[in-house]
Amino acid sequence: MFHLAIAGTGAMARYHVKKFSGIRDCTVSAVKDHVATHAESFAREFSIPRWYDSLSRLIQENTAEAVSIAVVDWRHAELCSEALNAGLPVFCEKPMTRTLKEAQMLASLAQRTNVPTYVNFSKRGAPALHAMKSVLSRGLLGKLESVSASYRQGWVVTGAWGDWRVEPRWAWRIHPSYSTAGVVGDLGSHMVDALLFLFSDLSVTTCTRAVDMSEAVSSGLITAPGEFLEGNRVWLDMEAQCTVQKEVPCRLHLSLIDREALDDVAITVNGSEGTATLDLRRSRTSVEILERDGSVRQIMGPAILSTYEHFVSLASSRGNDVDFDSPVPDFTHGLRVQSILDTLAPGGLPI
């Protein structure tokens, strides 16, 4: 049995318990939260045998073989560092860190300690993304001409998932002191990872439009407490021109204020022989190809491990003798994503 600890007791931590507990021969053996009563309550709710208010004590008591980091972005660097220095494999929520400097530190530490690491870019678990990868690797679209990629949500204006002004679960994602530049780190990290997975490279050319919290408030789009208007800028919507495969133009759109969107991920690739469309709201398992003669066909994605299963296989083997169908999004890859996010955010990520 593989014993895993979870750091955090919020909504994402609850999801981690569900996913890891559902993996054969994996058990959640401990939970940590800096508020002891939260850790104790969480442990009782999910029948987790041990709870702690410090990661160091959890490590000292040897209660887990790996740790899952499911806390707000600004705490990732501290907890990941502590786990790595103790030799524990780390599964970290995206984005890997809040700042580029922290990402550089963690990537360097992971290399020095040679401990398995994994950043949870969860769209990797969608078979449709792997179907698109197959379409590209097989050359089914001919010469690539252009790409359009978007990740759009609307909860900041619609309240579809609750009122972020009163619910911490959503508030921190767009708070100037806690978020990773708002939509840039929240949704942008997923899209940057997906584009790197598909095309191997991604360069940001220019940001063509960006709406920050202050502009959204001044235009009457939303109301926000004063604390959300102070400090570093928080971006709620942006469009950027990029390139993939060195010269193919790519338009990237990220939004938290699209009233028509719920949780919409789409990537369209145009080529000389056809157009392939990935739309996770329509299908998580396939992509659609529109041929130049007007015919349409579906390309199904393969059965793949979830990111949670992928990590358990990696961590339990300590990275040895495991044949993975796709590259591991480790902390070196996480740094690469963070570097691109830094060029995407006007003025860069928080420092």
N, C-alpha and C positions, 0 to 999 in steps of 0.2 A: 504494500500500500504506500502510495506517495503522499506525504504530508505537506500541505501548503498553508501558509498564513496569509491573512488579508489585512492590509493597513487601510483603515477607513471604515466608516459605518453609514455612509450616505447612500444615495440612490444607486450609484455605480457599484459600490461595494456589495449591495444587495444583489445586483445582477451578477457580479463575479461569483458570489456564493452559489447562485443557481447554476451557472455554467460549469464551474469547476466541480461542484458536487455531483453533477450529472455525468462526469467522466469516469469510466470504469477504472478501478484501482487508484482513484484519487480522492482524498478527503481533506476538508478544511479543518485543520487541527487547532488553529488559534486565530484570534482577531485582536487588532490593536487600534486604539483611538486615543488621542491626547486627553480626551475627557473620559475618565474612568467609568462613570455611570453609563455613558453611551456604549462603551465596549462591553460592559457587563450585560446590559439590556440586549444588545445585538447577539451576544453569545448565547443567551438564554433563548432568544427567539428562534435561532437557527441550530440549536443543539450543538454548538461549538464548545469543545471541552475546556479550552483555556482562553482567558482574555487578559489584556495588558494595556497600560496607559503609556508604555514606552517600548520602542522597538528594541532597544538595547537589552532590556530584561527578557523579552521574548527570545532574542538570540542567545543570551546567556543560558537560558533554561533548555535550549536545544529542542524546541517544540515543533520545528518545521524544517523542511529540506529546501524550500523556496518561498518567496514572498511576492504577493500581488499588491501593487501600489495603486489604490483607488481613492485618492484624495485630491484636493484642489491643486491646480498646476504649480502654485508657488511653493508647495511643500515637496514636490517630486525630488528635487536635487538632494535635499537633506536625507530623506528616507532611502532613496536609491543608493546613495553613497555609503550609508551605514550598512545596508545589506551586502553590497559588493565587498566592502572591506572585511565582512565576516564570512565571505565565500558563498553567500546564498544567491542562487539564480534569481533574477528579477523580471517580473512581468509588470510593465509600467503603462498606465493609461496615456493616451496621446493628449496633447503634444508632450514630447518627452520632458521638456522643461519650459519655463516661462521666458527665459532669456537665452541668447546665443552663447554667452559666456558659460552658463551652467551646462548647456549641452556639450560644449567642448570639454568641460571638466569630466562629465560622466562618461563620454566616449573614451577619453584617455584612461580613466580609471578602469573601465571595463576591459580595455586592452591589456592593461598592466596586470590585473588580477586574473584574467583569462576565465572569467565566470560567465556562463550563458546569460544573455539579456534578450529582451523582447519588448517592442513597443506595440501596443494594441491598436494598430490601424485596422479597425474591425471590418472595413469594406473588403479586405483581403479574403474574408470568409464568404463572399458572395460568388457563387459559381459563374455568374454572368461576367464578372471581371476577368476570370480565367478564360471564358469563352472569347472575349475580346482579344486577349493575349494570343489565343490560338489563331484567330482570324488574321492578326497582324503578322505572326510568325510564319504563317502559311502563305502570305502574300495574296490573300483573296481579294484585296481591294486594289491591287496594282500599285502604281506610284502614289504615295500619299500626297495630298494637296492641302488639307487643312483639318484642324481639330477644334471642336467646341466642347468645353467641359463646365459643368455647373453643379453647385450644391446649394440648394435654397431651402430655407425654413421661414416661417412667419410668426413664430410664437411671441416675439417681442412686441408686435403690433396687435395680434389677434388674441393673445392670451389662451391659445388652444391647449397648452399644456399647464396652465396655471399662471397666476399673476407674479411675474418676476420681481415686482416691487416688494412683495411680502414673503416670497418663497425662496429660501437660500439656495435650493437646488438649482434654480435658474439665475438668480441674482449674480452670483460670483462669476458667471460666464461672460458678463459684460461690465463687470466692475473694474475701474481703472487700476486698482491695487492688487487684484487677484487674477484677472483674466490674462490671456496671452494675446493682447491686442484685439480682443473681441472675436469677430468672425474669422479673422486671419488664423488664429491658433485653433479655434473651435472646429470650424468646417474646413478651413484651408489646409490643415494638416492632413485630413483624409484625402483631399483632392490632389495635393502635391504627391503624397505617397502613391496614389492610384496611377497618376501620370508617369511617375518614375518606374513603377512596376510594368506599365505598358510599353514605354518608349525608351527607358534607360536613362534619359536625360531630360532636363527641363530648365529653361532659362527665362527669367522675367525680363521683358523688354521695357515696358512702361505701364504704369497704373493710369488707366483712362478715366476712371470715375471712382470716387470714394465718398461715402457718407459716414460721418462720425456721430457720436452721441449728441454733441452740442448742436450740430446741424439738424438732426432729427427732431430735437426738442424745439429749436427756434422756428422750424418750419411747421410746427404743430402736429407732426406725425405721431409723437408720443409725449408723455410727461414723465419726468424722472426726478428723484430726490437729488439734492445738490451734491451729495457725495459722488454721484455717478458722472459729474461734470468736472471733477477736479483731477489734476495730475496727468498721467499719460493718456494720450488719445485712445479711444475705444472705437473701432470700426464696426459698423453694422451692415454695410453693403459695399461691395467694390467689384470693379471689372478691371482686368489687366490683359495686356497683350503679351504673349509669351512665344517661345519656340520650343519644339521638340525635335529630336533627331537632327539637331543643329540648325535646321533651316525651315522646317515645316511650321507655319503660323498656327498658334493655338490661342483661342479666346477663353479666358477663365472668368467665371462669374460666381461670386459668393454672396449670400444674403441671409440675414436674420429677420428681414422686414418685408418679405414678399408675401402679401396677403393671400395669394393664390397657392402658395406652397405649404406643405406639411413637413415632409422630410424627403426632399426630392433630389436624387443624384442622377445625373445624366452625362453621358459622354458620346459625342458623335464624331466619327472619323470619316472624312471624305477622301476618296481615292479615284484614280483614273478608271477603275473597273466597277466601282460601286460605293455605297455609303453604308457603314455599320453604325447601329444605334444601340447603346446600353441605356436602359431606363429602369432603375431599381424599383421605382414605384409600380411599374407594370410587371416586371419579372426580375427576380433575383437569380434566375437559373439560365437565362439565355439572352442572346443579342439578335437583333434583326438586321439582315442585309438586304438593301434595295439595290438590285442589279441595274446596270445601265439600260437593259432592255425592258425595265419596268417590273420584272418578276421579283418576288420577295421570298426569302427563306430564313429559317431560324437556325441558329447555331447554338447547340446546348453546351453548357459548361460541364466539367467533370465533377464527380463526387470528390469533395476535398475535406480536409480537416478544418474544424473551426480554429480561430486564432488561439482559443483556450486549449484545445487538444494539441495543437501544434507546439505550444509552449511546454505542456506537460511532457510530451515526447522528447523535446529538446532538453529540458531540465533534468528529467529522470535519467537520461543517458549522459548528462554533462556534455552534450554536444557531439558525442562520439557514436559512430556506426549507425547513424540515422539518415535515411535517404528521403529528403524532403522534395516535394514536387515544385516548390517555389522558394526563392531566397528568403532567409530569415530576416525580418525587420529588426535587427539588433540595434544597439546604441550607436554604432558607427553609421548605420543607415538613418537613425533618428537624428543625428547631427547633420547629415546631409539635408534632410527635410527641414530642420530648423534653420539652416543657412539660407534655404530658398524662401522660407517664410519671412526671414529678416529683410530680404530684398523685395518681398511682396508688400509688406506693411509700409505705408508712407512714413518716412522718418525712422524706420526700423522697429524691431521688437523692443519691449521694455528693457532697460539696462539696470 
